Amino acid sequence: MKVYTNEPLVARKRKIGTVAGFVSLVMLFVAIFVSFRPNLIAYAYTLAITALLIGTVGTYHINRWVRPPVAETTLAAALKGLDRKHVLYNYYGPWPHLLLTPYGLVAIVVKRYEGRARCHDNRWQGAFSFWRLYSRGLTAERLGQPHEEAERARQAVQAWLRDRLPDHADRIPVEAVVVFLNPQKVDLEMEGCRDDIITFPKKLKTVLRKRLMPRMKRLPPETYRVLQEALEEAIPEEARGK
C-alpha cells in the first residue's frame, strides 16, 4: 500500500501546538510574577487571560497532531499489508483521510474521543469525564454523532467527484468508515445501531474487506487511473516519488 501524507501541513500544526504551549506557559509565569505588584494587577489578569487563550490553541493542536495515537500513522499501520492498488491520502484531496481502492473510495472519519460512548438506534451519547478534562483540557474531542459524520464525509467526497470528474463520478462507489483511534480508552456500547462502519484500527482491514468492498463494484482500469491522477494533482512531485 502507498501512503501520501501532507508533511508540511502536519509539521506546521505540530509547531503551532508546541510554540503556543510554550508561549502560554511563559506568559502565565510572567502574570504570576506581575501579580505581586498591586499597581500592575490589571496587567497580570490580562496576561493570564491571554495565556489561557493561547494555551487553548496549543492544547487543541497538541491533542490532534502530537499526542499519540496520531491519525495518519495509526491508519497507515492499520492498513499495512494491502497491495499497491490501495493508496491512503492523509490531508490531500476532499477528505482528511481518504483511501483509494480498486473498488472505489473510502472516507475515513477518525475519532479521538476517550470515555464511554453509547449508541442507541444510531443516536450517540457520550459521558462527561473529569479525567478527560484533566488530561486533554477543554479542547478534548467530543463524541458527536459518528454515523452522521460518516454520511457527511461520504457526501463531501461525492460532491468532489461530481465537481472534478463529472464524467466518472456516477461510476465511482464511495463509502465511509468511522475509526476510534484509541480502543483502550473507549467504552463502546451499541444497541440497535448500524455497526458495519464503526471500528477500531486493528479491525479496519477486516471491515474494508468483509463489509464495505462487497458493496462496491470494481473500478474499470481507466476509471481507476483517472481517479488516482485527480487525487494526486495536489501532491508535490518529490512526494510522489517516495
N, C-alpha and C positions, 0 to 999 in steps of 0.2 A: 504494500500500500504506500502511496505517496502522500506526503503531508506538506501543505504550504501554510506558513504562519506569518502574519504581518508583524515581523520582529520589531521594526521601528515603532509601530503603534504600541506594542507590548512594553518596549523599553521606556517609551515616553510616559505611559501610565504608571509604571513602577517608579520612575523618577519623581513624578508628581506626588505619589504616596510617601516616598521616603523624604523628600525635601519638605513637603507640607508638615509631616510629622515632626521633623527636626525643628523647623521654624516655630511651630506652635509650642513646642516644649521650651525653647529658649525664651519666647515671649511670656510664657507662664512664669518662668523663674524671674524674669525682669519685673513682671507685675507683682509678684510676691515681695521682691526687694523694694519696689517703689511704694508698696502699701504701708511700709513702716514710716513713711514721711507723710504726716497728716495733710500737708498742703498739696500733696500730689495724689491724694486718694482717688480723685476723679480719673486721672490718667491710669491709675492701677486697674480700675474697673474696666476702662476702655480697652486696655491691653489684654485683660483676662477674657473679655467677651470676644475680642478679635482672635485670640489664641484658640478659643473654643471653636469658632467658625472654621479657622484654618485647619485645626486638628480634625474636625469632622470630615473635611475634604480629604485629608490624608488617610484617615481610617477607612473611608469608603474605598479609596483606591487600593490600599493595602489588603483589605478583605477580599477584593476581587482579582487582584493582579499579583500579589506577593505571597500571601499565606497559602500553604497547601491545604487541600488539593487545588492545583491550578487547572483551569478548564482545558486549555489547549494541550498540555502534557498528559493529563489524565485521559482525555479522549484518544489521543494518539496511542497511548499504551493499551487502552481497552480494545482498540480496533486493529492492533498489530496482528499480522498473520493473514489479513485479507490480500488478495492479489492486486497487481498494479492497475487494474481497471477501476479500483476503488481509490478515490482521491478525497482527502479531508482538507477543506479550506477553513482556516481559522482567521476571522476578521478580514476576509476578502469576500466579495460577492454580496448577494441580497440578504444574507443572514449571518450572524457572527460565527456559527459553526455549521458548516454545510458539507454533506457527504455526497459525492458523485459516485454512483454505482452503475453497473451495466444495465440496471433496470429503471434508473431514474434518479431523482434527488431525494435526500432525506435531510430535513432541517432538524438540528439537534438543539433542544432547549435545555440549558444547564441550570440546575437549581443548587445553590449553595446553602439552602435552608438547613438549619440544625434544630432538632427537637421533635415533638410529637406532631405528626401530620395525619389527620383523619379525613378520609374521603367517603362520603355517603351520597349515592345517586349522582355521582360526578360533581358534587359540590365539596370543596375543601375547607377545612378549618384547622388552623394551627393553634399552638398553645404558647402563652407568654412564658418566657424563661429568664429568670434573673441571671443565670449563668451565661446565656447567650448575650444578654445585655452587657454583662461584665466583660466577657471575652471578646466580643465583636463590636460593642458600642452601639450607638443609636443608628448606625448605618447597616447593621446586620440585615441580611436579605430576609424578607418576609416570604411566607409560603405562597401567597397569591392563589390563583386558580390554574394549576398546570394544564388541565385539559383545554381551557380557553386559550392559554398561551401557545399551546401546540397548534391549535387551529389558526391563530393569528400568524404564526410562523409559516405554516403551510400556505396561507393566502398571500403572505408577503412574497414568498418565492414564486408562486404562480403569477402574481402581478408583474414581477421582474421578468419572467419568461415571456409574458404577453407583450411587454414593452421592448425587450431586447431580441427575442426570437419569435416574432408573431407567426411565422410560417411553420414553426415546430412546436409551439407551446402546447397545443392540444394533444400532442402525441408523447409528451414527456410526463410520466407519472411523478407526483410529489407526495411524500409522506412526511410525518413529523414524529419525533420521539422525545420524551422528557427523561433526562438523566439526573438523578440525585447524586451529586459528586462524592458525598461522604456518607456511605451507608452505615458506618459505625455510630454516627451521631444523629441518625434519623429513625424515629419510631413510627413506621408506616403502617397505617390501618386502612384497609379498603373494603367497603361493603356496598355491593350494587354499583360498582364503578367500572368503567372501561379500563382494564389493566394491561391491555396489549401494547400500550405506548408508554407505560410508566416503568422505569427500570433503574438499575444501578450500573456502574461501569463494567463490572465483571460479567454481567449478563447482556451487555449491549449487542455483542455479535450474535448471540442466540436470538434476541428479539428481531434483529435485522433479517437473519436467515429464515427463521421459522414463522414470523408473524407479518413483517412488513413486505419483504420481497415477494412472497407468494401472491400478494395482492397487486403487484406491479407487473408490467409486461416488459420483456427485454427490449432494449432500445436497438433500432437498426444502427449499424456501424456508422453511417453518415450522420445520423442524428446525434449519436454519442460524440463524434468528433466535433461537430459544430457547437454542441453544448460545452464541451471541455474548452474549446477555444474562447468562447464567450466568457466563461468563468475566469480564465487565466489572462484576460486582457489587462487587468489592473495589477498583475504580478510583475515586478521588475524582472528583466531578462536574466540577471545574475542569480535571482532566487529560483527561477525555473530550472536552471542548470544544475542545482544541488541534488 
